[in-house]
Amino acid sequence: MNEKFDLSKFLGSFIQPLGWVKSLSLGLKIFIIVFVAFTIYKAYFVKTQSQHNQITVGQGGIVNVQQNTEKKRSWWMPTPFVDVYTFVETDDRKGVGMRGGARWEF
């Protein structure tokens, strides 16, 4: 027993985060990066749909509303999405998940 007591090693064992904390922080970092990238994508690259409303009022207070919506996106271009969900299963498993992908809107 020639080893000397090293205070930095002793305190380092308490300071290092646990495995689940590392996993949680990694998941949070990935979520933040995806959220920021999706926000930038939606703000600058996705064209919003323009909607034109025509409202006419006839005799007797009869209102006629016509809505014309122009769809700018081609049918073959997929629309990206990100969904966050929670789940509870019968074997006492609970959790939160995130899924993403692309969908085609015809």
Protein Blocks (a to p, Z undefined) as FASTA:
>chain_A
ZZccdfklmmmmmmpccfklmmmmmmmmmmmmmmmmmmmmmmmmmccddddddddddehh
iacdddddddfbdfklccddddddddddfkopacddddddddddZZ
